[in-house]
Amino acid sequence: MLTFEELEQLAKQIIDNTTPDEAQNFLDLDYEGERLWTKNKIISLEAQA
């Protein structure tokens, strides 16, 4: 299982290596909310940038 820090780093890598449209398209594939934390973290990190 990933630690919080590893999940946070993963979210940062997603932002650094994908366009906003690509990230949104990936997140929109999940209809059960399993990636909700990651989606919210991406939004949070984008707001901080």
PyMOL Python script that loads the backbone (N, CA, C, O; Angstrom):
from pymol import cmd

cmd.read_pdbstr("""\
ATOM      1  N   MET A   1       0.845  -1.184   0.000  1.00  0.00           N
ATOM      2  CA  MET A   1       0.000   0.000   0.000  1.00  0.00           C
ATOM      3  C   MET A   1       0.890   1.246   0.000  1.00  0.00           C
ATOM      4  O   MET A   1       1.915   1.288   0.680  1.00  0.00           O
ATOM      5  N   LEU A   2       0.494   2.233  -0.752  1.00  0.00           N
ATOM      6  CA  LEU A   2       1.265   3.469  -0.852  1.00  0.00           C
ATOM      7  C   LEU A   2       1.060   4.337   0.381  1.00  0.00           C
ATOM      8  O   LEU A   2      -0.024   4.371   0.964  1.00  0.00           O
ATOM      9  N   THR A   3       2.114   5.033   0.760  1.00  0.00           N
ATOM     10  CA  THR A   3       2.006   5.986   1.858  1.00  0.00           C
ATOM     11  C   THR A   3       1.388   7.280   1.334  1.00  0.00           C
ATOM     12  O   THR A   3       1.277   7.485   0.125  1.00  0.00           O
ATOM     13  N   PHE A   4       0.995   8.133   2.249  1.00  0.00           N
ATOM     14  CA  PHE A   4       0.440   9.425   1.854  1.00  0.00           C
ATOM     15  C   PHE A   4       1.442  10.204   1.016  1.00  0.00           C
ATOM     16  O   PHE A   4       1.079  10.819   0.013  1.00  0.00           O
ATOM     17  N   GLU A   5       2.706  10.175   1.432  1.00  0.00           N
ATOM     18  CA  GLU A   5       3.742  10.908   0.702  1.00  0.00           C
ATOM     19  C   GLU A   5       3.909  10.363  -0.716  1.00  0.00           C
ATOM     20  O   GLU A   5       4.093  11.133  -1.658  1.00  0.00           O
ATOM     21  N   GLU A   6       3.844   9.045  -0.871  1.00  0.00           N
ATOM     22  CA  GLU A   6       3.956   8.443  -2.200  1.00  0.00           C
ATOM     23  C   GLU A   6       2.763   8.827  -3.072  1.00  0.00           C
ATOM     24  O   GLU A   6       2.924   9.092  -4.263  1.00  0.00           O
ATOM     25  N   LEU A   7       1.581   8.856  -2.487  1.00  0.00           N
ATOM     26  CA  LEU A   7       0.395   9.272  -3.235  1.00  0.00           C
ATOM     27  C   LEU A   7       0.494  10.738  -3.639  1.00  0.00           C
ATOM     28  O   LEU A   7       0.112  11.112  -4.748  1.00  0.00           O
ATOM     29  N   GLU A   8       1.005  11.556  -2.740  1.00  0.00           N
ATOM     30  CA  GLU A   8       1.175  12.971  -3.047  1.00  0.00           C
ATOM     31  C   GLU A   8       2.181  13.159  -4.182  1.00  0.00           C
ATOM     32  O   GLU A   8       1.960  13.974  -5.077  1.00  0.00           O
ATOM     33  N   GLN A   9       3.283  12.410  -4.148  1.00  0.00           N
ATOM     34  CA  GLN A   9       4.280  12.493  -5.214  1.00  0.00           C
ATOM     35  C   GLN A   9       3.679  12.039  -6.539  1.00  0.00           C
ATOM     36  O   GLN A   9       3.948  12.636  -7.581  1.00  0.00           O
ATOM     37  N   LEU A  10       2.874  10.994  -6.505  1.00  0.00           N
ATOM     38  CA  LEU A  10       2.211  10.511  -7.713  1.00  0.00           C
ATOM     39  C   LEU A  10       1.312  11.592  -8.302  1.00  0.00           C
ATOM     40  O   LEU A  10       1.305  11.805  -9.514  1.00  0.00           O
ATOM     41  N   ALA A  11       0.561  12.269  -7.453  1.00  0.00           N
ATOM     42  CA  ALA A  11      -0.304  13.347  -7.936  1.00  0.00           C
ATOM     43  C   ALA A  11       0.524  14.459  -8.583  1.00  0.00           C
ATOM     44  O   ALA A  11       0.131  15.010  -9.611  1.00  0.00           O
ATOM     45  N   LYS A  12       1.659  14.785  -7.986  1.00  0.00           N
ATOM     46  CA  LYS A  12       2.532  15.815  -8.557  1.00  0.00           C
ATOM     47  C   LYS A  12       3.088  15.374  -9.904  1.00  0.00           C
ATOM     48  O   LYS A  12       3.188  16.180 -10.829  1.00  0.00           O
ATOM     49  N   GLN A  13       3.451  14.102 -10.021  1.00  0.00           N
ATOM     50  CA  GLN A  13       3.975  13.588 -11.285  1.00  0.00           C
ATOM     51  C   GLN A  13       2.907  13.618 -12.374  1.00  0.00           C
ATOM     52  O   GLN A  13       3.210  13.887 -13.536  1.00  0.00           O
ATOM     53  N   ILE A  14       1.673  13.345 -12.003  1.00  0.00           N
ATOM     54  CA  ILE A  14       0.581  13.412 -12.977  1.00  0.00           C
ATOM     55  C   ILE A  14       0.477  14.828 -13.535  1.00  0.00           C
ATOM     56  O   ILE A  14       0.351  15.014 -14.746  1.00  0.00           O
ATOM     57  N   ILE A  15       0.531  15.811 -12.665  1.00  0.00           N
ATOM     58  CA  ILE A  15       0.437  17.202 -13.107  1.00  0.00           C
ATOM     59  C   ILE A  15       1.617  17.573 -13.998  1.00  0.00           C
ATOM     60  O   ILE A  15       1.450  18.230 -15.026  1.00  0.00           O
ATOM     61  N   ASP A  16       2.815  17.143 -13.591  1.00  0.00           N
ATOM     62  CA  ASP A  16       4.023  17.506 -14.335  1.00  0.00           C
ATOM     63  C   ASP A  16       4.100  16.859 -15.713  1.00  0.00           C
ATOM     64  O   ASP A  16       4.745  17.404 -16.608  1.00  0.00           O
ATOM     65  N   ASN A  17       3.463  15.721 -15.900  1.00  0.00           N
ATOM     66  CA  ASN A  17       3.668  14.938 -17.115  1.00  0.00           C
ATOM     67  C   ASN A  17       2.439  14.792 -18.004  1.00  0.00           C
ATOM     68  O   ASN A  17       2.480  14.061 -18.993  1.00  0.00           O
ATOM     69  N   THR A  18       1.366  15.464 -17.675  1.00  0.00           N
ATOM     70  CA  THR A  18       0.175  15.410 -18.520  1.00  0.00           C
ATOM     71  C   THR A  18      -0.418  16.800 -18.670  1.00  0.00           C
ATOM     72  O   THR A  18      -0.214  17.680 -17.833  1.00  0.00           O
ATOM     73  N   THR A  19      -1.153  16.972 -19.750  1.00  0.00           N
ATOM     74  CA  THR A  19      -1.877  18.223 -19.911  1.00  0.00           C
ATOM     75  C   THR A  19      -3.117  18.176 -19.027  1.00  0.00           C
ATOM     76  O   THR A  19      -3.540  17.089 -18.635  1.00  0.00           O
ATOM     77  N   PRO A  20      -3.708  19.311 -18.705  1.00  0.00           N
ATOM     78  CA  PRO A  20      -4.941  19.301 -17.919  1.00  0.00           C
ATOM     79  C   PRO A  20      -6.046  18.474 -18.581  1.00  0.00           C
ATOM     80  O   PRO A  20      -6.793  17.778 -17.894  1.00  0.00           O
ATOM     81  N   ASP A  21      -6.153  18.548 -19.902  1.00  0.00           N
ATOM     82  CA  ASP A  21      -7.182  17.771 -20.598  1.00  0.00           C
ATOM     83  C   ASP A  21      -6.937  16.279 -20.469  1.00  0.00           C
ATOM     84  O   ASP A  21      -7.883  15.517 -20.266  1.00  0.00           O
ATOM     85  N   GLU A  22      -5.681  15.844 -20.582  1.00  0.00           N
ATOM     86  CA  GLU A  22      -5.359  14.425 -20.437  1.00  0.00           C
ATOM     87  C   GLU A  22      -5.682  13.930 -19.032  1.00  0.00           C
ATOM     88  O   GLU A  22      -6.251  12.852 -18.865  1.00  0.00           O
ATOM     89  N   ALA A  23      -5.322  14.710 -18.034  1.00  0.00           N
ATOM     90  CA  ALA A  23      -5.598  14.322 -16.655  1.00  0.00           C
ATOM     91  C   ALA A  23      -7.100  14.227 -16.414  1.00  0.00           C
ATOM     92  O   ALA A  23      -7.564  13.286 -15.770  1.00  0.00           O
ATOM     93  N   GLN A  24      -7.851  15.175 -16.915  1.00  0.00           N
ATOM     94  CA  GLN A  24      -9.298  15.155 -16.724  1.00  0.00           C
ATOM     95  C   GLN A  24      -9.926  13.975 -17.442  1.00  0.00           C
ATOM     96  O   GLN A  24     -10.825  13.333 -16.900  1.00  0.00           O
ATOM     97  N   ASN A  25      -9.473  13.678 -18.642  1.00  0.00           N
ATOM     98  CA  ASN A  25     -10.003  12.535 -19.381  1.00  0.00           C
ATOM     99  C   ASN A  25      -9.770  11.242 -18.621  1.00  0.00           C
ATOM    100  O   ASN A  25     -10.660  10.394 -18.561  1.00  0.00           O
ATOM    101  N   PHE A  26      -8.589  11.074 -18.041  1.00  0.00           N
ATOM    102  CA  PHE A  26      -8.286   9.881 -17.251  1.00  0.00           C
ATOM    103  C   PHE A  26      -9.201   9.791 -16.041  1.00  0.00           C
ATOM    104  O   PHE A  26      -9.764   8.732 -15.763  1.00  0.00           O
ATOM    105  N   LEU A  27      -9.351  10.887 -15.328  1.00  0.00           N
ATOM    106  CA  LEU A  27     -10.175  10.878 -14.124  1.00  0.00           C
ATOM    107  C   LEU A  27     -11.648  10.656 -14.444  1.00  0.00           C
ATOM    108  O   LEU A  27     -12.368  10.047 -13.653  1.00  0.00           O
ATOM    109  N   ASP A  28     -12.098  11.141 -15.587  1.00  0.00           N
ATOM    110  CA  ASP A  28     -13.499  10.974 -15.960  1.00  0.00           C
ATOM    111  C   ASP A  28     -13.855   9.521 -16.267  1.00  0.00           C
ATOM    112  O   ASP A  28     -15.036   9.178 -16.309  1.00  0.00           O
ATOM    113  N   LEU A  29     -12.854   8.658 -16.481  1.00  0.00           N
ATOM    114  CA  LEU A  29     -13.119   7.249 -16.746  1.00  0.00           C
ATOM    115  C   LEU A  29     -13.620   6.520 -15.505  1.00  0.00           C
ATOM    116  O   LEU A  29     -14.210   5.446 -15.619  1.00  0.00           O
ATOM    117  N   ASP A  30     -13.398   7.078 -14.341  1.00  0.00           N
ATOM    118  CA  ASP A  30     -13.759   6.424 -13.083  1.00  0.00           C
ATOM    119  C   ASP A  30     -15.129   6.899 -12.616  1.00  0.00           C
ATOM    120  O   ASP A  30     -15.284   8.033 -12.163  1.00  0.00           O
ATOM    121  N   TYR A  31     -16.111   6.027 -12.729  1.00  0.00           N
ATOM    122  CA  TYR A  31     -17.472   6.403 -12.350  1.00  0.00           C
ATOM    123  C   TYR A  31     -17.804   6.018 -10.921  1.00  0.00           C
ATOM    124  O   TYR A  31     -18.867   6.386 -10.422  1.00  0.00           O
ATOM    125  N   GLU A  32     -16.923   5.286 -10.247  1.00  0.00           N
ATOM    126  CA  GLU A  32     -17.218   4.837  -8.891  1.00  0.00           C
ATOM    127  C   GLU A  32     -16.509   5.659  -7.820  1.00  0.00           C
ATOM    128  O   GLU A  32     -16.627   5.366  -6.630  1.00  0.00           O
ATOM    129  N   GLY A  33     -15.789   6.667  -8.231  1.00  0.00           N
ATOM    130  CA  GLY A  33     -15.168   7.561  -7.267  1.00  0.00           C
ATOM    131  C   GLY A  33     -13.888   7.050  -6.635  1.00  0.00           C
ATOM    132  O   GLY A  33     -13.420   7.622  -5.651  1.00  0.00           O
ATOM    133  N   GLU A  34     -13.305   5.977  -7.184  1.00  0.00           N
ATOM    134  CA  GLU A  34     -12.099   5.424  -6.580  1.00  0.00           C
ATOM    135  C   GLU A  34     -10.911   6.366  -6.694  1.00  0.00           C
ATOM    136  O   GLU A  34      -9.980   6.283  -5.894  1.00  0.00           O
ATOM    137  N   ARG A  35     -10.930   7.253  -7.668  1.00  0.00           N
ATOM    138  CA  ARG A  35      -9.817   8.186  -7.841  1.00  0.00           C
ATOM    139  C   ARG A  35     -10.163   9.577  -7.320  1.00  0.00           C
ATOM    140  O   ARG A  35      -9.487  10.551  -7.653  1.00  0.00           O
ATOM    141  N   LEU A  36     -11.183   9.673  -6.525  1.00  0.00           N
ATOM    142  CA  LEU A  36     -11.630  10.981  -6.043  1.00  0.00           C
ATOM    143  C   LEU A  36     -10.530  11.705  -5.275  1.00  0.00           C
ATOM    144  O   LEU A  36     -10.334  12.906  -5.464  1.00  0.00           O
ATOM    145  N   TRP A  37      -9.810  10.991  -4.411  1.00  0.00           N
ATOM    146  CA  TRP A  37      -8.744  11.647  -3.656  1.00  0.00           C
ATOM    147  C   TRP A  37      -7.709  12.226  -4.604  1.00  0.00           C
ATOM    148  O   TRP A  37      -7.292  13.373  -4.445  1.00  0.00           O
ATOM    149  N   THR A  38      -7.288  11.431  -5.603  1.00  0.00           N
ATOM    150  CA  THR A  38      -6.276  11.892  -6.552  1.00  0.00           C
ATOM    151  C   THR A  38      -6.783  13.101  -7.316  1.00  0.00           C
ATOM    152  O   THR A  38      -6.049  14.069  -7.513  1.00  0.00           O
ATOM    153  N   LYS A  39      -8.041  13.050  -7.749  1.00  0.00           N
ATOM    154  CA  LYS A  39      -8.613  14.173  -8.490  1.00  0.00           C
ATOM    155  C   LYS A  39      -8.608  15.437  -7.630  1.00  0.00           C
ATOM    156  O   LYS A  39      -8.232  16.511  -8.099  1.00  0.00           O
ATOM    157  N   ASN A  40      -9.022  15.308  -6.389  1.00  0.00           N
ATOM    158  CA  ASN A  40      -9.039  16.468  -5.499  1.00  0.00           C
ATOM    159  C   ASN A  40      -7.635  16.978  -5.217  1.00  0.00           C
ATOM    160  O   ASN A  40      -7.422  18.185  -5.100  1.00  0.00           O
ATOM    161  N   LYS A  41      -6.672  16.057  -5.106  1.00  0.00           N
ATOM    162  CA  LYS A  41      -5.292  16.472  -4.865  1.00  0.00           C
ATOM    163  C   LYS A  41      -4.742  17.222  -6.070  1.00  0.00           C
ATOM    164  O   LYS A  41      -4.046  18.226  -5.913  1.00  0.00           O
ATOM    165  N   ILE A  42      -5.046  16.747  -7.259  1.00  0.00           N
ATOM    166  CA  ILE A  42      -4.603  17.434  -8.471  1.00  0.00           C
ATOM    167  C   ILE A  42      -5.174  18.844  -8.511  1.00  0.00           C
ATOM    168  O   ILE A  42      -4.456  19.800  -8.806  1.00  0.00           O
ATOM    169  N   ILE A  43      -6.444  18.973  -8.220  1.00  0.00           N
ATOM    170  CA  ILE A  43      -7.079  20.292  -8.205  1.00  0.00           C
ATOM    171  C   ILE A  43      -6.400  21.186  -7.169  1.00  0.00           C
ATOM    172  O   ILE A  43      -6.147  22.363  -7.427  1.00  0.00           O
ATOM    173  N   SER A  44      -6.107  20.625  -6.004  1.00  0.00           N
ATOM    174  CA  SER A  44      -5.451  21.382  -4.944  1.00  0.00           C
ATOM    175  C   SER A  44      -4.055  21.837  -5.360  1.00  0.00           C
ATOM    176  O   SER A  44      -3.685  22.991  -5.145  1.00  0.00           O
ATOM    177  N   LEU A  45      -3.282  20.932  -5.956  1.00  0.00           N
ATOM    178  CA  LEU A  45      -1.928  21.284  -6.380  1.00  0.00           C
ATOM    179  C   LEU A  45      -1.946  22.296  -7.514  1.00  0.00           C
ATOM    180  O   LEU A  45      -1.089  23.177  -7.570  1.00  0.00           O
ATOM    181  N   GLU A  46      -2.915  22.181  -8.419  1.00  0.00           N
ATOM    182  CA  GLU A  46      -3.026  23.158  -9.501  1.00  0.00           C
ATOM    183  C   GLU A  46      -3.350  24.532  -8.941  1.00  0.00           C
ATOM    184  O   GLU A  46      -2.840  25.540  -9.431  1.00  0.00           O
ATOM    185  N   ALA A  47      -4.190  24.578  -7.923  1.00  0.00           N
ATOM    186  CA  ALA A  47      -4.556  25.855  -7.316  1.00  0.00           C
ATOM    187  C   ALA A  47      -3.354  26.499  -6.629  1.00  0.00           C
ATOM    188  O   ALA A  47      -3.246  27.724  -6.577  1.00  0.00           O
ATOM    189  N   GLN A  48      -2.454  25.674  -6.103  1.00  0.00           N
ATOM    190  CA  GLN A  48      -1.265  26.188  -5.429  1.00  0.00           C
ATOM    191  C   GLN A  48      -0.213  26.668  -6.419  1.00  0.00           C
ATOM    192  O   GLN A  48       0.616  27.514  -6.085  1.00  0.00           O
ATOM    193  N   ALA A  49      -0.243  26.128  -7.642  1.00  0.00           N
ATOM    194  CA  ALA A  49       0.790  26.449  -8.645  1.00  0.00           C
ATOM    195  C   ALA A  49       0.645  27.871  -9.159  1.00  0.00           C
ATOM    196  O   ALA A  49       1.428  28.305 -10.004  1.00  0.00           O
TER     197      ALA A  49
END
""", "prot")
cmd.dss("prot")
cmd.show_as("cartoon", "prot")
cmd.util.cbc("prot")
cmd.orient("prot")
